[in-house]
Amino acid sequence: MSEHFPDNAPSPQKIGVREFRGNLTAYLRQVRQGSTILVTSHDQVVAELRPPAPSYRPRRQPGALRGRIRMSEDFDETPSDILESMERDL
């Protein structure tokens, strides 16, 4: 697990597994507020808790495809072979 963090980010808090387990709710609240926590066992980092990365999915813009989508003239007509198959006896 890499311990490289951006220069402007505060240094992550290190806590032991027992401490984390005993105060799980409080630590998760800190993470939700933007903190990073390193969970250690025998002075080895075993987990890194941090808020999820922001979504890079662009927001939908209504009308962005205006004029780009075309429907064929017969889009609402059922093809004759389909009609024939529906009229046949089973």
Accessible surface in RSA format (square Angstrom, percent):
REM  Atomic radii and reference values for relative SASA: ProtOr
REM  Chains: A
REM  Algorithm: Lee & Richards
REM  Probe-radius: 1.40
REM  Slices: 20
REM RES _ NUM      All-atoms   Total-Side   Main-Chain    Non-polar    All polar
REM                ABS   REL    ABS   REL    ABS   REL    ABS   REL    ABS   REL
RES MET A   1   140.64  72.8  58.93  39.0  81.72 194.6  69.84  59.4  70.81  93.8
RES SER A   2    82.26  69.5  60.04  80.1  22.23  51.2  54.96 117.0  27.31  38.3
RES GLU A   3    92.45  53.1  66.31  50.2  26.14  62.2  26.07  50.4  66.38  54.2
RES HIS A   4   155.05  84.7 130.87  91.0  24.18  61.8  89.49  92.2  65.56  76.3
RES PHE A   5    45.54  22.8  32.87  20.4  12.67  33.0  32.87  19.9  12.67  36.3
RES PRO A   6    85.94  62.6  73.29  66.8  12.66  46.0  82.72  68.3   3.22  20.0
RES ASP A   7   152.55 106.9 115.33 114.8  37.21  88.0  43.59 102.6 108.95 108.7
RES ASN A   8   140.33  96.8 103.55 100.1  36.78  88.6  47.54 114.4  92.79  89.7
RES ALA A   9    41.06  37.7  23.85  36.8  17.21  39.1  28.09  39.6  12.97  34.4
RES PRO A  10   115.78  84.4  97.98  89.3  17.80  64.7 110.02  90.8   5.77  35.8
RES SER A  11   101.73  86.0  71.57  95.5  30.16  69.5  49.94 106.3  51.79  72.6
RES PRO A  12    24.53  17.9  11.98  10.9  12.54  45.6  14.06  11.6  10.47  65.1
RES GLN A  13    76.94  43.0  68.29  49.9   8.66  20.6  36.45  77.6  40.49  30.7
RES LYS A  14   124.76  60.9  97.33  59.7  27.43  65.3  54.29  48.9  70.47  75.1
RES ILE A  15    14.04   8.0   7.79   5.8   6.26  15.1  14.04  10.1   0.00   0.0
RES GLY A  16    30.61  37.7   0.00   N/A  30.61  37.7  21.77  59.8   8.83  19.8
RES VAL A  17    56.41  37.1  53.66  48.6   2.75   6.6  53.66  46.6   2.75   7.5
RES ARG A  18   201.15  84.5 191.86  97.8   9.29  22.1  65.11  89.0 136.04  82.4
RES GLU A  19    82.01  47.1  74.72  56.5   7.30  17.4  30.06  58.1  51.95  42.4
RES PHE A  20    35.93  18.0  35.93  22.3   0.00   0.0  35.93  21.8   0.00   0.0
RES ARG A  21   162.33  68.2 144.78  73.8  17.55  41.8  66.85  91.4  95.47  57.9
RES GLY A  22    62.52  77.1   0.00   N/A  62.52  77.1  33.22  91.2  29.30  65.6
RES ASN A  23    65.06  44.9  58.59  56.6   6.46  15.6  12.37  29.8  52.69  50.9
RES LEU A  24    78.77  43.9  76.31  54.6   2.46   6.2  76.31  53.6   2.46   6.6
RES THR A  25    94.82  67.4  90.29  91.5   4.52  10.8  57.28  76.9  37.53  56.7
RES ALA A  26    40.81  37.5  38.55  59.5   2.26   5.1  38.64  54.4   2.17   5.7
RES TYR A  27    16.57   7.7  16.57   9.4   0.00   0.0   5.27   4.0  11.29  13.9
RES LEU A  28    80.52  44.8  76.94  55.0   3.58   9.0  77.11  54.2   3.41   9.2
RES ARG A  29   123.41  51.8 121.36  61.9   2.04   4.9  42.46  58.0  80.94  49.1
RES GLN A  30    61.35  34.3  60.76  44.4   0.59   1.4  22.76  48.4  38.59  29.3
RES VAL A  31    15.29  10.1  15.29  13.8   0.00   0.0  15.29  13.3   0.00   0.0
RES ARG A  32   199.59  83.8 169.48  86.4  30.11  71.7  66.87  91.4 132.73  80.4
RES GLN A  33   139.38  77.9  99.46  72.7  39.92  95.1  42.27  90.0  97.10  73.6
RES GLY A  34    47.82  59.0   0.00   N/A  47.82  59.0  23.85  65.4  23.98  53.7
RES SER A  35    45.52  38.5  38.19  51.0   7.34  16.9  15.15  32.3  30.37  42.6
RES THR A  36    29.01  20.6  22.19  22.5   6.82  16.3   4.18   5.6  24.83  37.5
RES ILE A  37     0.00   0.0   0.00   0.0   0.00   0.0   0.00   0.0   0.00   0.0
RES LEU A  38     1.06   0.6   1.06   0.8   0.00   0.0   1.06   0.7   0.00   0.0
RES VAL A  39     6.99   4.6   6.99   6.3   0.00   0.0   6.99   6.1   0.00   0.0
RES THR A  40    20.02  14.2  18.91  19.2   1.11   2.6   4.70   6.3  15.32  23.2
RES SER A  41    39.55  33.4  31.40  41.9   8.15  18.8  14.30  30.5  25.25  35.4
RES HIS A  42   176.52  96.5 141.69  98.5  34.83  89.1 102.41 105.5  74.12  86.2
RES ASP A  43   143.73 100.7 112.36 111.8  31.37  74.2  31.46  74.1 112.26 112.0
RES GLN A  44   126.12  70.5 123.78  90.5   2.34   5.6  32.46  69.1  93.66  71.0
RES VAL A  45    32.62  21.5   9.78   8.9  22.84  55.0   9.78   8.5  22.84  62.0
RES VAL A  46    81.03  53.3  51.34  46.5  29.69  71.5  57.42  49.9  23.61  64.0
RES ALA A  47    33.96  31.2  32.18  49.7   1.79   4.1  33.96  47.8   0.00   0.0
RES GLU A  48    42.38  24.3  19.64  14.9  22.74  54.1   3.96   7.7  38.41  31.4
RES LEU A  49    44.95  25.0  43.69  31.3   1.27   3.2  44.95  31.6   0.00   0.0
RES ARG A  50   145.31  61.0 127.48  65.0  17.83  42.5  27.98  38.2 117.33  71.1
RES PRO A  51    44.42  32.4  36.11  32.9   8.32  30.2  36.70  30.3   7.72  48.0
RES PRO A  52   125.47  91.4 101.42  92.5  24.05  87.4 112.50  92.9  12.97  80.6
RES ALA A  53    74.00  68.0  45.26  69.8  28.74  65.4  51.10  72.0  22.90  60.7
RES PRO A  54    96.62  70.4  82.75  75.4  13.88  50.4  94.46  78.0   2.16  13.4
RES SER A  55    95.02  80.3  57.97  77.4  37.05  85.3  54.21 115.4  40.81  57.2
RES TYR A  56   185.52  86.6 155.50  88.5  30.02  78.1 128.14  96.3  57.38  70.7
RES ARG A  57   201.32  84.5 178.51  91.0  22.81  54.3  57.81  79.0 143.50  87.0
RES PRO A  58   115.50  84.2  95.15  86.7  20.35  74.0 105.85  87.4   9.65  60.0
RES ARG A  59   217.83  91.5 197.37 100.6  20.45  48.7  81.70 111.7 136.13  82.5
RES ARG A  60   218.09  91.6 191.53  97.6  26.56  63.2  80.95 110.6 137.14  83.1
RES GLN A  61   134.15  75.0 121.68  88.9  12.46  29.7  29.76  63.3 104.39  79.2
RES PRO A  62   130.90  95.4 101.27  92.3  29.63 107.7 107.91  89.1  22.99 142.9
RES GLY A  63    41.06  50.6   0.00   N/A  41.06  50.6  16.39  45.0  24.67  55.3
RES ALA A  64    65.19  59.9  35.40  54.6  29.79  67.8  47.86  67.4  17.33  45.9
RES LEU A  65    98.08  54.6  93.35  66.8   4.72  11.9  94.14  66.1   3.94  10.6
RES ARG A  66   202.73  85.1 172.64  88.0  30.09  71.7  78.38 107.1 124.35  75.4
RES GLY A  67    50.68  62.5   0.00   N/A  50.68  62.5  29.23  80.2  21.45  48.1
RES ARG A  68   177.28  74.4 144.55  73.7  32.73  77.9  44.52  60.8 132.77  80.5
RES ILE A  69   119.37  67.9  98.48  73.4  20.89  50.3 101.36  73.0  18.01  48.9
RES ARG A  70   194.70  81.7 162.97  83.1  31.73  75.5  74.40 101.7 120.30  72.9
RES MET A  71   136.73  70.8 106.98  70.8  29.75  70.8  98.73  83.9  38.00  50.3
RES SER A  72    69.09  58.4  49.28  65.8  19.80  45.6  50.01 106.5  19.07  26.7
RES GLU A  73   171.12  98.2 146.31 110.7  24.81  59.1  69.90 135.2 101.23  82.6
RES ASP A  74    80.87  56.6  75.90  75.5   4.97  11.7  17.06  40.2  63.81  63.6
RES PHE A  75   129.94  65.0  96.40  59.7  33.54  87.3 104.54  63.4  25.41  72.7
RES ASP A  76   109.06  76.4  74.04  73.7  35.03  82.8  30.27  71.2  78.79  78.6
RES GLU A  77   120.62  69.3 102.18  77.3  18.45  43.9  39.29  76.0  81.34  66.4
RES THR A  78    67.83  48.2  48.83  49.5  18.99  45.3  17.51  23.5  50.32  76.1
RES PRO A  79    79.00  57.6  66.79  60.9  12.21  44.4  79.00  65.2   0.00   0.0
RES SER A  80    78.51  66.3  70.94  94.7   7.58  17.5  39.34  83.8  39.17  54.9
RES ASP A  81    92.14  64.5  88.30  87.9   3.84   9.1  41.43  97.5  50.72  50.6
RES ILE A  82    81.65  46.5  81.56  60.8   0.09   0.2  81.65  58.8   0.00   0.0
RES LEU A  83    75.75  42.2  75.68  54.1   0.07   0.2  75.68  53.1   0.07   0.2
RES GLU A  84   100.51  57.7  97.87  74.0   2.65   6.3  32.91  63.7  67.60  55.2
RES SER A  85    51.60  43.6  36.71  49.0  14.89  34.3  26.98  57.5  24.62  34.5
RES MET A  86   133.13  68.9  98.32  65.1  34.81  82.9  76.08  64.7  57.05  75.6
RES GLU A  87   140.16  80.5 108.60  82.2  31.56  75.1  48.05  92.9  92.11  75.2
RES ARG A  88   161.11  67.6 143.65  73.2  17.46  41.6  64.50  88.1  96.61  58.6
RES ASP A  89   144.40 101.1 114.57 114.0  29.83  70.5  37.71  88.8 106.68 106.4
RES LEU A  90   222.47 123.9 151.39 108.3  71.08 178.7 174.07 122.3  48.40 130.2
END  Absolute sums over single chains surface
CHAIN  1 A     8790.3       7031.4       1758.9       4563.9       4226.5
END  Absolute sums over all chains
TOTAL          8790.3       7031.4       1758.9       4563.9       4226.5
